[in-house]
């Protein structure tokens, strides 16, 4: 899923202070699951903004609304009335959701209430970790299902760097070294020989390095 | 074309080899050339010139060329952290044009561990791919198959951390560096000689020491505080507590520095007696003046 976290209330106040009628718009998909922008967070952030408004005399009128998916026009439609009524939208969707709303309402200021962080999973209660960099050409088959492009701080494709020790990443000592995980996993499934192969430089063209990305499915465009 | 540097010549012989390193400073002052000449002179086969080791510094290419002109053979260090394959190949062509004949291929300290934590990194290629890239260029071609106009020939070096665990993964990676084209390997600082011996023996058993010359890193610590700082900030240092305690017990700043050099000499002497080891690489960066006494004593 897409993992995001909330911007701070002072930052949101700074972003919104030129407006009065503000719609805090939540999203019922990824950001609900990662506890950043669902119904509960819409309510919490709205309350915090109302308090800040009262304390600082900002005159905010906060409305709350949640749709199932902000990145999908069919669902955005459900928020049409609420969006029409407000001066500005504070979207608690991911970066894709914010832009989908902004594209749909060219005359309406739409602001991001979250910092969209990465594609990841819930590893344990309250801990989300990045697992996929969406590089556009998946190499997981070669590395026992553990991604060195995403999880190695140096994107090393041919083994760990010299800083890998005691299973920890040198850059984030609270995280495991991806290469130690790859080694253990490949050994466990009898595929350690894969690591003997010298991997050529990666073709980054399918990643963000290749420019804005789009997938066109002609079979779905008829 | 075969690399024809002085270091390449020595690797082909039987002599025990000494190299050291110079860390360029964040400036344009030319006095480093004279200082390096004084510290290194003809005592060493070659001197590594670090690539933005702990933050922004004079480019390793410029400093390498300056030392080369002063008669000190440089090992031009290139990290993959800051440059993509376009910039690296371009700089390598420039380096060859300017007379550089040795290159050391590294990924480099991650920028969050040095003085520029807010910078974006590159890591377009990794260190083994860089080794392989230089080998390809030695064959007269760029990565995309473009023919290099003129001669290109570099002796290829890489690095290894003898203390990275597990040993099987460590040796597998070392073996890949040799297979990718590394002519020599310089290691991280050796303090635990016994553990290093086990690593070298594992490398020898895999036939790696036949393919690539291993030079063991020896770091003359300036103080116990420096050693502790290295341990705290970089996991690739393995410095046993007794080493730091010994330096600390030596007393004041000057005494600690002297003790650090003494330990380095003791380690280097033990390393010199190790079969399969081709030389010692003195990690003298920031402490270059210590080299003459060290070499004289080893």
Interface residues (C-beta under 8 A of the other chain):
Chain A: X153 X154 X155 X156 X157 X158 X159 X160 X161 X162 X163 X164 X165 X166 X168 X170 X171 X173 X179 X180 X183 X192 X195 X196 X198 X199 X200 X201 X202 X204
Chain B: X80 X81 X85 X107 X109 X110 X112 X113 X121 X123 X124 X125 X126 X127 X128 X129 X132 X133 X143 X159 X160 X161 X163 X164 X165 X166 X168 X169 X172 X173 X175 X176 X179 X180 X188 X234 X235 X236 X238
